[in-house]
Amino acid sequence: MYYCKNCGKEFEKPEKTYETHHLSNPPFELLYVCPTCKSSNFYEKNSTHCRCCGSRLPSGVSEYCSPSCKIKGERMWRRELKKRQSDLKDPLNMIVKECAIYNNSHGTRYSYGQYVALIRPKLLKEGKKCAKRKKNT
């Protein structure tokens, strides 16, 4: 089993692709990529311990040592996923992400406080301006 760090998906086997490097004839470079997002940033999962209780797994068993551990472990993972999704919707995290995007696109290094005090009000004012202004005649 493989796990992609980019998209977070698990898959049985990677997809084969060939990088031509703008050449018309071989030799081409063989690459293995995630079938979902086509990223090469993945690794093979080798589980030697139970994902729930941490006990050593017998040979031939993967991820969970018993059906009860599987139920508990999947419940824990669902709760963690729900928590992560709610963290993404948190206003503070959204502003921190805005600040990071602004810094990357403008080549600046504003802190969260500087961004909120200096930059964000200007951006909000620009967003409120009407694109179609009427002229007084």
C-alpha positions in Angstrom: 0.0 0.0 0.0 1.3 3.5 -0.9 0.4 6.9 0.6 0.6 10.2 -1.2 1.8 13.2 0.8 0.3 15.7 -1.6 -3.3 14.6 -1.8 -3.4 12.2 1.2 -4.8 9.3 -0.8 -3.8 5.7 -0.4 -3.4 3.4 -3.4 -2.3 -0.1 -4.3 0.3 0.6 -6.9 1.7 3.8 -8.5 1.1 4.8 -12.1 4.0 4.6 -14.6 4.8 7.6 -16.6 7.7 8.5 -18.9 9.5 11.9 -18.8 10.8 12.7 -22.3 12.8 15.8 -21.4 11.8 17.2 -24.8 13.5 14.4 -26.6 11.9 12.7 -29.6 13.7 9.4 -29.1 14.5 7.3 -26.1 16.1 7.0 -23.5 13.1 8.4 -21.6 13.1 8.6 -17.8 10.6 6.2 -16.1 8.7 7.8 -13.2 6.2 6.4 -10.8 3.4 8.8 -9.7 0.3 8.9 -7.6 -2.7 7.9 -9.8 -4.9 10.7 -8.2 -2.7 13.8 -8.3 0.2 12.7 -10.5 2.7 13.6 -7.8 5.9 11.7 -7.2 5.8 12.6 -3.5 4.6 9.3 -2.0 6.0 6.4 0.0 5.2 2.8 0.7 3.4 2.1 3.9 4.8 -0.6 6.1 2.8 -1.2 9.2 4.4 -3.2 11.9 2.3 -2.0 14.8 -1.5 -1.6 15.3 -2.7 1.8 14.4 -5.0 1.9 17.4 -3.3 0.2 20.4 0.3 0.0 19.2 0.8 -3.7 19.7 3.1 -5.6 17.3 1.2 -7.0 14.4 1.6 -10.7 13.4 2.9 -11.4 9.9 0.2 -11.2 7.2 -1.9 -8.6 9.2 -1.9 -5.0 8.3 -3.0 -1.8 10.1 -5.1 -3.3 13.0 -4.6 -6.2 15.3 -8.3 -7.0 15.9 -11.8 -6.0 14.7 -12.4 -4.0 17.8 -9.2 -2.1 17.3 -10.2 -1.4 13.7 -13.5 0.1 14.9 -11.9 2.2 17.5 -9.1 3.3 15.2 -11.5 4.3 12.3 -13.6 6.3 14.8 -10.5 8.1 16.0 -9.4 8.9 12.4 -12.9 10.2 11.6 -12.8 12.5 14.7 -9.4 13.8 13.7 -10.5 14.5 10.2 -13.6 16.4 11.4 -11.3 18.4 13.7 -8.9 19.3 10.9 -11.8 20.3 8.7 -13.2 22.6 11.4 -9.8 24.1 11.9 -9.7 25.1 8.2 -12.9 27.0 8.6 -11.6 28.9 11.7 -11.4 32.7 11.0 -8.0 33.0 12.6 -6.5 30.2 10.4 -8.1 31.7 7.3 -6.5 35.1 8.0 -3.1 33.4 8.6 -3.5 31.6 5.3 -4.4 34.9 3.6 -1.2 36.5 5.1 0.9 33.6 3.8 -0.6 33.9 0.3 -0.1 37.7 0.3 3.6 37.3 1.4 4.3 34.7 -1.2 2.7 36.6 -4.1 4.2 40.0 -3.1 7.6 38.9 -1.8 7.1 40.4 1.6 7.5 39.0 5.1 4.6 40.6 7.1 3.7 39.0 10.4 0.1 38.2 11.2 -0.2 41.5 13.2 1.3 43.6 10.5 -0.9 42.1 7.9 -4.1 42.6 9.9 -3.2 46.2 10.9 -1.6 47.5 7.6 -2.5 45.4 4.6 -5.9 43.7 5.2 -7.9 47.0 5.7 -6.5 48.3 2.3 -7.5 45.0 0.6 -11.0 45.1 2.1 -11.5 48.7 0.9 -10.3 47.8 -2.6 -12.8 44.9 -2.7 -15.7 47.1 -1.7 -15.1 49.7 -4.5 -17.6 49.5 -7.2 -16.2 48.6 -10.6 -18.8 50.7 -12.5 -18.7 54.3 -11.3 -21.3 56.7 -12.6 -20.1 60.1 -13.7 -22.0 63.1 -12.7 -23.4 64.9 -15.7 
